[in-house]
């Protein structure tokens, strides 16, 4: 008799093979058998009409601080995620000199929009080296497994002090010490090394992440040290993400390919569509394809939906910094909406907003342009729509009504007593549709990443990417869609393989029993909501889904009918 048998589900095993109706048996923490007519289980689940998948492996998260105080790892785990990898984009919390914790918190707050007060209040420290950090994490328990990457932004100041923090050039001794510490961290179980090279990643003081301008000598020395250990992934947030960056996306891919080729270390980087070069991603993926054909191990991480800011009265919005809005700061969204319905206040806020943008056009034209892009700002809706048509934008709605887009946007902020959410798209929507995203996901060399779970708490909630992938790209999209088996492979086996997690990501006997049972017909992604549940009253967006009937981690049920069960089977995973 098995511990658990999931009967008659449509098994999508993560390999890309066509789904089949079968039973899945689990004993202890592992999959025992897959087939039909399996022996009985102590517990049985009738999955008739349901989809059975491996647990989703999210390789791009920022739970580095949250994992020290939180067990649930939301907003990722409500969306079928059973493994997370954190420490991306060159920011993390180890190694750290005693007394230098504030610098790393302010760096994380600036780059990843995680409230610093929440980090100060919630984090338990108790480490200096990265190995110590892993040992602290090893004592923790979560609803998902957690892997950690050592970040350049913490490493460089640890070795070089203020010189490293200020992005001064590293000397030979500095480089040798950094390489040594990375090797030691990976031997202890770090999943790899991460660095950020985009000047868009800055601390709250406005300084670029340490390592942004690192020379080839520094980067290649670290990679060679990783090669000597024989494991670990080299992750890059490349230059070229913002138009003012110091190197092009193409030149970044060239050195990353050279690094992977010369050292044998696998490289992964963030691949986006940028408005200033809306078709540049094609050339960039062509460079990757040619390199991979030549045996170079480089993998782009792509987004499954546009990256953009969530706007609302409880979060960011265009009127938040205006003089006439200041008396409303601290009120609830409903109270703000009530006050903003006053015709006199409405007129003042609209006038002040127009004047503010006019002034910004003189000194910060890029920011002024972002504030005025009503053709790229949309009501999000519930259920959400991350691929709206141009006529659904505030500019499109205004044109149809013969009104001013700013006034249409203002009125939309007040809907549902100030709880309505809008989305301003930044990347991945240059042509007003998701076709580029679709092609990037479909590319055989990419994996789905960039969900940023735990980060940008008051700006985005892309940790729900797995649910959007299934509801939109597989089921509902009016245009080209993904097959169910290809989407599941992108979310499971492909991401697990990137970090050599060969014990998960597929439904096969002997592998970990990380599983989802999903009612795909009923699966729904709800509008994000802003909640104040972080330490010190910090706020963040959470996003609920309906349709995840069961989620298992190592054979233990962590979610049942879209609710946490209280089980905490998640452990620290170390590189292998």
C-alpha positions in Angstrom: 0.0 0.0 0.0 1.4 3.4 -1.0 1.2 6.5 1.2 -0.6 8.5 -1.4 -2.2 7.7 -4.8 -3.5 10.5 -7.1 -5.9 8.7 -9.4 -7.0 9.3 -13.0 -5.4 12.7 -13.4 -4.1 14.2 -16.7 -0.4 13.7 -15.9 1.8 16.4 -17.5 5.1 15.0 -16.4 7.5 18.0 -17.2 9.4 16.3 -20.0 7.4 17.8 -22.8 5.7 14.5 -23.7 2.0 14.6 -24.4 -0.2 14.3 -21.2 -1.7 11.0 -20.4 -4.4 9.9 -17.9 -2.6 8.0 -15.2 -2.2 7.4 -11.4 0.7 8.8 -9.4 1.8 7.0 -6.3 3.9 8.5 -3.5 5.8 6.8 -0.7 7.4 9.1 1.9 9.0 12.0 0.0 9.4 10.4 -3.4 7.3 9.4 -6.4 6.9 5.6 -6.2 5.1 4.8 -9.5 3.3 6.3 -12.4 0.8 4.2 -14.4 -2.7 2.8 -14.3 -4.2 0.4 -11.9 -1.7 1.1 -9.1 -2.1 -0.5 -5.7 -4.2 1.4 -3.1 -2.9 4.3 -1.0 -3.4 5.1 2.6 -4.7 8.4 1.1 -6.3 8.6 -2.3 -7.2 11.7 -4.3 -9.6 11.4 -7.3 -8.0 13.7 -9.9 -10.5 13.0 -12.6 -10.7 16.0 -14.8 -7.7 17.6 -13.1 -4.2 18.2 -14.3 -1.3 16.7 -12.3 2.1 18.5 -12.7 5.5 18.6 -11.0 5.8 21.4 -8.5 7.0 24.6 -10.2 10.6 25.6 -9.8 11.1 29.4 -9.7 14.7 30.3 -10.2 14.4 34.1 -9.9 13.3 35.3 -6.5 14.5 37.6 -3.7 13.4 36.0 -0.5 16.9 36.4 1.0 15.6 38.4 4.0 12.1 37.1 4.1 13.3 33.5 4.4 14.8 34.3 7.7 11.5 35.1 9.4 8.7 33.8 7.1 7.6 30.2 6.6 5.1 30.6 3.8 7.1 32.3 1.1 4.2 34.1 -0.4 3.5 35.4 -3.0 5.2 32.5 -4.8 3.9 29.4 -3.1 0.1 30.1 -3.6 0.8 29.5 -7.3 2.1 26.0 -7.3 5.8 26.9 -6.6 7.6 24.2 -4.6 11.2 25.3 -5.1 12.7 28.9 -5.1 16.2 30.2 -5.8 17.1 33.5 -4.3 20.1 35.8 -4.4 19.6 37.0 -7.9 20.5 40.4 -9.5 23.7 40.8 -7.5 22.0 41.6 -4.2 21.9 39.5 -1.0 22.8 39.5 2.7 26.0 37.4 2.9 28.9 37.7 3.4 28.6 40.7 5.7 31.0 42.4 8.1 29.5 43.0 11.6 28.1 46.5 11.6 27.7 46.6 7.8 24.2 45.1 7.7 22.6 48.5 7.1 24.4 48.9 3.8 23.0 45.6 2.5 19.5 46.4 3.7 19.6 49.8 1.9 20.9 48.1 -1.2 18.2 45.6 -1.2 15.5 48.2 -0.5 16.7 50.4 -3.4 17.2 47.6 -6.0 14.3 45.3 -5.1 11.8 47.6 -3.4 11.6 45.6 -0.2 10.7 47.9 2.7 13.9 48.5 4.8 11.9 48.8 8.0 10.5 45.3 7.4 13.9 43.9 6.8 15.3 45.6 10.0 12.4 44.4 12.0 12.0 40.9 10.6 15.5 39.6 9.7 17.4 37.4 12.1 21.1 37.8 11.3 23.7 35.7 13.1 26.1 35.2 10.3 29.2 36.7 8.6 30.3 34.3 5.9 28.0 32.9 3.2 28.6 29.4 4.7 27.2 30.7 8.0 24.2 32.2 6.2 23.5 28.8 4.7 23.8 27.2 8.1 21.2 29.6 9.5 18.9 28.9 6.6 19.4 25.1 7.2 17.7 25.5 10.5 14.6 27.0 9.0 11.5 25.3 7.6 9.2 26.6 4.8 6.4 25.6 2.5 8.9 25.2 -0.3 12.5 24.3 -0.8 15.0 27.2 -0.9 18.3 27.6 -2.7 20.6 30.6 -2.3 23.1 32.3 -4.6 26.0 34.4 -3.4 25.6 38.0 -4.6 28.3 40.3 -6.0 26.7 43.3 -4.2 27.4 41.7 -0.8 30.7 40.1 -1.7 32.5 43.2 -3.1 32.0 45.4 0.0 32.9 42.5 2.3 36.3 42.1 0.5 37.0 45.8 -0.4 35.1 47.8 2.1 34.0 51.2 0.9 36.1 50.9 -2.2 33.9 47.9 -3.2 30.7 49.7 -2.3 31.7 52.7 -4.4 32.5 50.5 -7.4 36.2 51.4 -7.5 38.4 49.1 -9.5 39.4 45.9 -7.8 43.1 45.0 -7.4 44.7 41.6 -8.0 44.5 40.7 -4.3 40.8 41.9 -4.1 39.9 39.7 -7.1 41.7 36.7 -5.7 39.9 37.0 -2.4 36.5 37.4 -4.0 37.1 34.3 -6.2 38.2 32.3 -3.1 35.1 33.3 -1.2 32.8 32.4 -4.1 34.5 29.0 -4.4 34.1 28.4 -0.7 30.4 29.4 -0.7 29.6 27.1 -3.6 31.5 24.2 -1.9 29.2 24.9 1.1 26.1 24.8 -1.1 25.5 28.1 -2.8 23.6 27.6 -6.0 25.9 30.0 -7.9 27.0 33.6 -8.1 25.0 36.6 -9.3 26.0 40.1 -10.5 24.1 43.2 -11.7 25.5 45.4 -14.4 22.5 47.7 -15.1 22.7 51.2 -13.6 18.9 51.0 -13.1 19.7 48.8 -10.0 20.6 51.3 -7.3 20.6 51.6 -3.5 18.2 54.0 -1.8 21.2 56.4 -1.8 21.2 56.3 -5.6 24.5 54.3 -5.9 24.7 51.5 -8.4 25.0 47.9 -7.1 28.6 47.0 -6.2 30.0 45.1 -9.2 28.0 47.1 -11.8 31.3 48.2 -13.6 33.4 45.2 -12.7 36.1 44.4 -15.2 36.5 41.2 -17.2 39.4 40.2 -15.0 37.1 40.3 -11.9 34.2 38.4 -13.5 36.3 35.8 -15.2 38.4 35.1 -12.1 35.2 34.4 -10.2 33.9 32.1 -12.9 37.2 30.2 -13.0 37.0 29.7 -9.3 33.5 28.3 -9.8 34.8 26.0 -12.6 37.4 24.6 -10.2 34.6 23.6 -7.7 32.7 22.1 -10.6 29.2 23.4 -10.0 27.2 26.6 -9.7 25.5 28.9 -12.1 26.7 32.5 -13.0 23.6 34.7 -13.1 23.7 38.2 -14.7 21.3 41.2 -14.7 23.0 42.7 -17.8 23.6 46.2 -18.9 21.2 47.3 -21.6 18.1 47.0 -19.4 17.8 50.8 -19.4 18.7 53.1 -22.3 21.4 54.9 -20.3 23.3 51.8 -19.5 27.1 51.7 -20.0 27.1 48.7 -22.4 24.7 47.3 -25.0 22.7 44.1 -24.5 24.6 42.5 -27.5 28.0 43.3 -26.1 26.9 41.8 -22.8 25.8 38.6 -24.4 29.1 38.4 -26.2 31.2 38.5 -23.0 28.8 36.1 -21.2 29.2 33.6 -24.0 33.0 34.0 -23.9 33.0 33.5 -20.1 30.8 30.3 -20.4 32.9 29.0 -23.3 36.3 29.6 -21.6 35.4 28.4 -18.1 32.6 25.9 -18.7 30.5 27.6 -16.1 26.8 27.8 -17.1 25.5 31.4 -17.5 22.0 32.7 -17.2 20.9 36.2 -17.8 17.7 38.4 -17.9 16.3 38.8 -21.4 13.7 41.5 -21.9 12.1 43.5 -24.7 13.1 47.2 -24.4 11.2 50.1 -26.0 14.3 51.8 -27.3 15.1 48.6 -29.3 11.8 46.8 -29.5 13.0 44.1 -31.9 16.6 43.8 -30.4 15.6 40.7 -28.5 15.5 38.7 -31.8 19.2 39.5 -32.5 20.1 38.7 -28.9 18.4 35.3 -28.9 20.1 34.6 -32.3 23.4 35.3 -30.6 22.5 32.8 -27.9 21.3 30.2 -30.4 24.6 30.3 -32.3 26.6 30.1 -29.0 24.5 27.1 -27.8 24.9 25.4 -31.1 28.7 25.7 -30.6 28.3 24.1 -27.1 28.2 27.2 -25.0 26.0 26.8 -21.9 24.1 30.1 -21.7 20.4 30.3 -20.9 18.2 33.5 -21.1 15.5 33.9 -18.5 12.4 35.5 -20.0 9.2 37.0 -18.6 5.8 35.6 -19.1 4.0 38.9 -18.9 4.9 42.6 -19.3 7.0 44.1 -16.5 5.3 47.2 -15.2 4.2 49.2 -12.1 1.0 48.4 -10.3 -0.9 51.7 -9.5 -3.5 52.4 -7.0 -4.5 54.6 -4.1 -3.0 52.2 -1.6 0.3 52.1 -3.5 2.0 54.3 -6.1 0.0 56.7 -8.3 0.6 59.9 -10.2 -0.9 62.3 -7.6 0.9 60.9 -4.5 3.6 63.7 -4.2 1.4 66.7 -5.1 0.9 69.4 -2.5 -2.9 69.1 -2.5 -2.6 65.3 -1.9 -0.4 65.6 1.3 -3.4 65.9 3.7 -4.6 62.6 2.4 -1.4 60.7 3.1 -2.1 58.1 5.8 -5.7 57.7 5.0 -7.2 54.4 3.8 -7.8 53.9 0.1 -11.6 54.3 0.7 -11.0 57.6 2.6 -8.7 58.9 -0.1 -11.3 58.1 -2.8 -14.0 59.8 -0.8 -12.0 63.0 -0.5 -10.8 62.9 -4.1 -14.4 62.9 -5.3 -14.7 66.5 -4.1 -14.8 68.7 -7.3 -12.5 71.4 -6.0 -9.8 68.9 -4.8 -10.2 67.0 -8.1 -9.5 70.2 -10.1 -6.5 71.2 -8.0 -4.9 67.7 -8.3 -5.4 67.6 -12.0 -3.9 71.1 -12.4 -0.9 70.3 -10.2 -0.3 67.0 -12.0 -0.2 68.7 -15.4 2.1 71.4 -14.1 4.4 68.7 -12.5 4.8 66.9 -15.8 5.4 70.1 -17.7 8.3 70.9 -15.3 9.7 67.3 -15.5 9.9 67.6 -19.3 12.5 70.2 -18.8 14.7 68.4 -16.4 13.8 64.6 -16.5 12.1 63.9 -19.8 12.3 60.1 -19.4 10.4 60.3 -16.1 7.9 62.8 -17.6 7.3 60.4 -20.5 6.6 57.5 -18.1 4.1 59.5 -16.1 2.3 60.5 -19.3 2.1 57.1 -21.1 -1.6 56.6 -20.8 -1.5 54.5 -24.0 0.6 52.0 -22.0 -1.4 52.2 -18.7 -4.4 49.9 -18.3 -7.1 49.0 -15.7 -6.0 45.6 -14.5 -9.4 44.1 -13.8 -10.5 41.0 -11.8 -9.7 38.5 -13.1 -6.6 40.2 -14.3 -5.6 40.8 -17.9 -1.9 41.3 -18.6 -2.3 41.4 -22.3 -4.9 44.1 -22.9 -5.6 45.7 -26.3 -4.6 49.3 -27.0 -8.2 50.4 -26.9 -8.3 49.2 -23.3 -5.7 51.7 -22.2 -6.6 54.9 -20.5 -5.7 56.7 -23.7 -8.0 54.3 -25.7 -10.8 54.7 -23.3 -10.5 58.5 -23.3 -10.5 58.6 -27.1 -13.6 56.5 -27.2 -15.3 58.8 -24.7 -13.9 62.1 -26.0 -12.3 62.8 -22.7 -8.8 63.7 -21.3 -6.8 60.6 -20.5 -5.6 62.1 -17.2 -9.2 62.6 -16.0 -10.1 59.1 -17.0 -7.2 57.7 -15.0 -8.1 59.9 -12.0 -11.6 58.6 -12.0 -10.4 55.0 -12.3 -8.3 55.4 -9.2 -11.5 56.0 -7.2 -13.3 52.9 -8.3 -14.3 50.2 -5.8 -13.6 52.6 -3.0 -10.0 53.2 -4.0 -9.1 49.5 -4.3 -8.9 49.3 -8.1 -5.5 48.5 -9.6 -4.0 49.7 -12.8 -0.8 48.6 -14.6 1.8 50.8 -16.3 3.8 48.6 -18.7 7.6 49.2 -18.9 9.2 46.2 -20.7 7.7 43.5 -22.9 4.9 45.5 -24.4 6.5 47.7 -27.0 4.1 46.8 -29.8 1.0 46.8 -27.6 0.6 43.1 -27.4 2.3 39.9 -26.1 3.6 38.6 -29.3 7.2 39.2 -28.4 6.7 37.6 -25.0 5.1 34.6 -26.7 8.0 34.1 -29.1 10.6 34.5 -26.3 8.8 31.9 -24.1 8.6 29.6 -27.2 12.3 29.8 -27.9 13.8 26.4 -27.0 16.8 28.0 -25.4 14.9 30.1 -22.8 13.4 29.4 -19.4 10.6 31.3 -17.7 12.1 33.5 -14.9 11.9 37.1 -13.8 9.0 36.4 -11.4 10.8 38.3 -8.7 9.0 36.7 -5.8 9.6 38.6 -2.6 10.8 41.8 -4.4 9.2 45.0 -5.6 6.7 44.6 -2.9 4.8 47.8 -3.7 5.4 47.8 -7.4 4.6 44.4 -9.0 3.4 40.9 -8.1 4.8 38.8 -10.8 5.3 35.8 -8.6 2.0 34.6 -9.9 3.6 34.0 -13.3 2.9 30.2 -13.2 -0.8 30.8 -12.9 -0.8 33.4 -15.7 1.1 31.1 -17.9 -1.5 28.4 -17.5 -4.6 30.6 -17.7 -3.4 32.9 -20.5 -0.7 31.3 -22.6 -2.2 27.8 -22.4 -6.0 28.3 -22.1 -7.4 31.7 -22.8 -5.3 33.7 -25.2 -7.1 34.7 -28.4 -3.8 34.5 -30.5 -1.1 31.8 -30.5 -0.9 29.7 -27.4 1.4 27.3 -25.7 0.6 23.6 -25.4 0.0 22.5 -21.9 3.0 20.1 -22.0 5.4 22.8 -23.3 4.3 25.3 -20.6 4.7 22.9 -17.8 8.2 21.9 -19.0 9.2 25.6 -19.0 8.0 25.9 -15.4 9.5 22.7 -14.1 12.1 20.5 -15.8 13.7 23.4 -17.7 14.2 25.6 -14.6 15.2 22.6 -12.4 17.8 21.6 -15.0 19.3 25.1 -15.2 20.4 24.7 -11.6 21.2 21.0 -11.9 18.3 20.1 -9.6 18.0 16.6 -11.1 15.8 15.2 -8.3 12.7 17.3 -9.2 10.9 19.0 -12.1 9.5 15.8 -13.6 7.0 13.2 -12.5 9.1 10.0 -12.6 9.6 7.2 -10.1 12.4 8.0 -7.7 12.1 11.8 -8.0 10.8 14.1 -5.2 7.1 14.1 -4.7 6.7 17.8 -5.5 3.3 17.8 -7.2 0.3 20.0 -8.1 -3.2 18.9 -8.7 -4.9 21.7 -10.7 -8.5 22.3 -11.9 -7.3 24.0 -15.1 -10.9 24.8 -16.2 -11.5 26.7 -13.0 -8.0 28.2 -12.5 -8.4 32.0 -12.0 -5.9 34.7 -11.3 -7.3 37.5 -9.1 -6.4 41.2 -8.9 -3.4 41.9 -6.7 -4.2 43.4 -3.3 -2.0 45.5 -1.1 -1.7 44.2 2.4 0.3 45.4 5.5 1.5 42.1 6.7 5.3 42.6 6.6 7.2 43.2 9.8 7.0 46.8 11.1 3.7 47.2 9.2 5.4 47.0 5.8 3.1 46.7 2.8 3.3 44.4 -0.2 1.1 43.1 -3.0 -0.3 39.6 -2.8 -2.2 37.9 -5.5 -4.6 35.0 -5.0 -5.4 32.1 -7.4 -8.3 29.8 -7.4 -8.0 26.2 -8.8 -4.9 24.7 -7.0 -6.6 21.8 -5.3 -3.5 20.2 -3.9 0.2 21.1 -3.7 2.7 18.6 -2.3 6.3 19.3 -1.3 8.4 16.1 -0.7 5.1 14.2 -0.3 3.6 16.6 2.3 0.6 18.7 1.4 1.4 22.4 1.8 -1.7 23.8 0.1 -5.3 22.4 -0.1 -8.1 24.2 -1.9 -6.0 27.3 -2.3 -5.2 27.5 1.4 -2.0 26.8 3.4 -2.2 23.6 5.4 0.5 24.5 7.9 2.8 21.8 6.8 6.5 23.0 6.4 8.4 20.3 4.5 10.6 22.9 2.7 14.3 22.7 3.4 17.5 24.5 2.3 18.9 22.9 -0.9 22.6 23.0 -1.6 24.3 22.9 -4.9 25.3 19.5 -6.1 
